[in-house]
Every structure is written in C-alpha cells, then in structure tokens.
Amino acid sequence: MRSGLPSVRTLLCHSGTTGLLLLLSTVTSSCTGFVLTPPQGGLVSTLFSTTTATTTRTTCNTCTQKPVLLQPLFSSYLESLELSGSRSMTFSTDATSPTPATTTSGTSLKYIPVLSLHHADTIANKVIECCDRNGFSPVSVYVLDHAGHTLVSKRMDGCSPVGIPDFARAKAFSCIVNKYPSRTFRDRYTTGDVSAKFCQLTGMVAISQGQMAPFPGGILVTDENQVIVGAVGVSGAAGDEDEYCAIRGVVESKFGLSTVPENHSCSTVKD
C-alpha cells in the first residue's frame, strides 16, 4: 500500500436487514478485490468506536496487499464534512414566518414571499362566488404568481371558452409586468398626448405577443409589506364588474393580502 493518506472514493451501501446506511471507503489502487467486513451487531456507533478500528477492515481477495483500517478514513471524512460547506446556509422551516437565509459571510439573502396553490385556488373560487351572487355574466379567472406564471385558471359555465380566458390572463400578466392594475395601464397611455402614448401602448402589447391587456379587470396582490406576490385577472363581465370580482376574491379569501387598487369602480354591485 502507498505511504501517506490514500486516495478515497466513497460508496453508499444499504443493509436490507437493519435498514442501515454504511459509508464504504476503499483505497484507489490497481487492486479491485477489496470487500467490506462489517462490524458485529450492525450498529453504526460500533463502526466508529475504538474497538471496531482494530476489527473493521477492508481485505483483498485477489492479492497480498495489507488490509486498510476503515476507522481513520471515516474519521477524516466526517471531519472534512464539518470543515466544508455544510454550514454555508441556514433556512427556516417555518412557512408562516420565514427567516431570510444567511451565508457564512453574514449577508442576508432576500426573502421572496410566495403565493401558494391553496391561496390561488381559494381566491379564484371567491371570485366566482362574487360573480354568481351579483348576477354578472359568467367569467374566467386567472391567478398568477409574482413571476407571471399561472397558478390557477377557472372558467364558469356559460363563459365563452374562446378569447375570454386569454383576456383574463392578459389582464393579470399586465399587472405583473407593469406593477400596477390593468385599468391604470389603459389610463396612463390614453390621456395627454394621446397619439405618442397610444403608439407606446400598442407597441408594448405587440412586443409581449398579445400577453398584455390595457383594460380593467386585472389587479395586483400584495402582502402586508406591500410586496407583490401575484395578480388576478377576470374577464367575461363588464370591465368594472371584472375588477370588482377580482378585488372581492382576494379580500373574501381572508389571507391578510391586499389589492391594488383597494377600491372598486363598479356601479352595478348587488352585494
């Protein structure tokens, strides 16, 4: 055997009778005949004990190389784990009050709140309930996350399957892109010097390949710190009615989330 510390390759070995994982370290050499003689009792604690160091060895079936003690190799391996990046980051497991991850240098990583599938599904259901009880025309609703990806989409019975669902998503997507409601998207580019602004509006819609919609029905969803966590887009009824349903869907879900805008402009509400 070569002098000094041998090169080590690691292999995970599973014992079917004890459900025990043993880490097998073998010497890298021209010999391939090393086998593991496990410690008696099958307990991992014995593998690292002082007494085991004299009995737990790798032995060669094909040559006369000397046996290699496993215990020093295991000890070195564990020490390397402790000294390496195993402490590089810590994360909170509490989903309700997350703690920002920290690196070894003490720099905090930015925490980004996430709108869950449960949140999105509840909001969509509340949108539909609001639409139904107010007697509005059937709608489609999309709930997007903070990155503009669809979490939930639903279409009420009687709502057109063509066009309307696309409008609902485009309203929500506009909110994520612009960071303001789809109503504001329209208003910002249809006042003042209309010709120049209108060209910009149509250009934005075209560049996004029709994924943006400059008319009411799309709202932003924010957390208690005013951080954007998603958007809701509703289409199928009148624009003001769509927006009203979107707002009520978030509020009535009672998750402590806020909407932008906070107030509606609907004059046909029956609530």
N, C-alpha and C positions, 0 to 999 in steps of 0.2 A: 504494500500500500504506500502511496506517496506520502512524503512528510508534510507537515503543516496541515492547515484546515482543508478538507476535501471539498470539491465542488458538489453542490447538493441539488437534486431535483426532488420535487415533492409530489406525492400521490395520495389521494383520499381513498381510504379503504373502509368499507362498511361491513360490520359484523351482523349477519342476519339474526343470530340468536340473541344477542344482547342489545341490538339497536345502537351499537357504539361506533363512533367515528374515530379511527386511528390515523394519525398522520405518519406516513411511512417515508423516511429519508434514506436514500441509498447513495453510495459512492459512485460518482460518474467515472467509469473506467472501461477498459476493453472487456471486462467480465460482465456477463449478463445473468449470472446464476445466483444472485442474492435472493434470499427468501426471508420473510419475517417470522420470527418465533415469538408469538405474543406472550405477555405476562400471564401468570396464573390468576384466575378469578375474573378476568375480563373487565377490571375496573380501571378507568383512565388514571385515577390517582396513583395506582401502583406503577403505571408506566413511567411516571416522573419521580418515583421515590428513589432514595439512595440504594436500597437493596436491589431494586429492579435493574439498576445500572450495571450490576455485575452479571445479571442473568438474561436480560433482554438484548439480543444481538442480532445482526444480520449475518448469516452464514452462507458460504458459497458451495454449491453442489458440483461445480464444474472445474474448479481449480483449487489451488492451495493457498490462496490469499488469506490473510489473517482476518478474523471476524472484527466487525466495527461496532463499537458501543453506540447505541441509539440515544441514550440519555443526554450526552453532551450536545448532540445535534439538535435534539428537541429544545434544550435549554437555550441554545444560540438562536434558534428560530423564534422562540417566544420573545426573547429579548429584542430581536430585530423588529418584531411587530410593535412592541411597546415604544421603541425609539423612532418608528417611522410615522407615516401619516395617519395612524389610527385615531389621533386626537385632533385632526385638522379642522373638523367642523362639528358643531352640535346643533341639533334640530329639536324643536319642541314637538311632542306628540299630542299636545292638547289642541284639537282643531278649533275650539271655541275662543281660545285666547293665545294665538300663535306667538312665539318668540322669534325675532329675526335670527338667522343663522350667523355665527361668528367664526372667523378664521383665526389661525394661531397668531396673526399679527394684531388681533383685536378689532379689525374692521368689520362693521356690521353689514350684512347683505340686506338689500331692500326686500321687505315683505310685500307680496302682491296678493291681496285678498281674492278669493275665488268664489264665483257663483256656482253652486253645486247643481247637479241634475235635479235633486229634490226641490231646491229653490225655484229653478226654472219651470219645472212641471207644475208646481203649486201656483206660480204666477200665471202661467198660461190657462190653467183651469179657472182661476178667478177672473181673468179677462173674459172668458166665455160665459161665466155666470153673470157678470155685469151686463154683457151684451144681451143675453137672453131675458133678464128681468126688466131691462129698459125697452125691450121691443125693437131693438135696432136690427138692421139687416144682418144676416149671418156673416161672420168674419173669419179670416185666417189670422193666426198669431204666430210670431217668431220671437224666441228669446235667444239672444246671442251672449257669449261671454265677453270679457274685456278685450279679447283679440279678434272679435268679429266672427268667431266660429259658432255654428248653430248648436245649441243645447237641446232645444225643444221646438217643434213646429206642429201646429194643430189647425185643422180646418173644420169648421162647423158644418153640419148637414145643411144643404141648401146653398152653401157658398160655392161660387164658381171655382172649379179646380184649375182653371187656366187664367193666368195673369195675376189674379188677386193674391195668391200665395207669394208670387215673386215681388209684388208691390210691398207686401208686409215685410219681407226680408230686406228689401232695398231701403225701406224707411229706417229699420233698426241699424243696418250697416252704415247708413249715412251718419247716424249719431256717433258710432264708434270712430269713424274717420274724422269727422269734424269736431267731435267733443261738444256738440250742442244738438238740440232737438231738430227733427226734420222740418218742423214749421219754421224754425229760425233759419235753416238752410235756404228756404224759399224767400223769406223776408229780407235777408241780407243781400240777395242778388236781384231783387226786383224793385228796389227803391233808389232814389237819387238818379245817377247817371245810368239809366236802365240799359242802354244799348251795350256799353262796355261790360257791365256786371253780368248781364244776361248771357253774353258770349262766354264769360268765365264759367258760369253755372253749367251751361250746356257742354262746355269742354270738360268739366270735371265728371259729369255723368258719362260722357263718351269715353274718357280715358279709363274710367272704372268699369267699362264694358257693361254699362247698364245696371251696375250694382248699387247705385245711389239714387235716391228719390227725393226731390225738393217739394214735398207737400206734407201736411200734418198727418200724424199717426205713429211717429217714431219718437220715443223718449229715452233718456239716459237713466240708468240705475246706479246709484252711488251708496257707499256705506256711511257709517257715522262720521268718518273723517273726510267726507266728500271725495273719496277715491272712486273712480269709475270702475264698476265691477261687471257691467254689461249693458244691454239695451233691449227694449221691447218694441216690436213693430206690429201694428194692427192695420188691416185693410179689409174692406168689404162694405162698410157702412159709410156715412159721410165722414169727411176728414176730422171734424171736431169730435164726432162720436167715436171714431177710432182712437183718437188721442185720449179721450175720457176713459175708455175701457182699459187702455194701457196703464194709465195712472192708477185707476182703481184696482187693477190687478196686482200691482206692486203693494199698494197701501193695505189692501184687504188680506194680503198674504201674511202680514204681521211678522215680518222678519227683521224689523228695525231698519229697513232700507228706505232710501229717499229717491225722489224722481226729479228730473229736470225736463220740463217745467214742473213746479209743485202744484200749480193751479190749472184748471181746465178752462176752455173757452166754449164749451158746449151749451147750447140753449134748448136742447130737446131732451134733457135728462128727466127721468121719471122717478129716480131714487128719492 
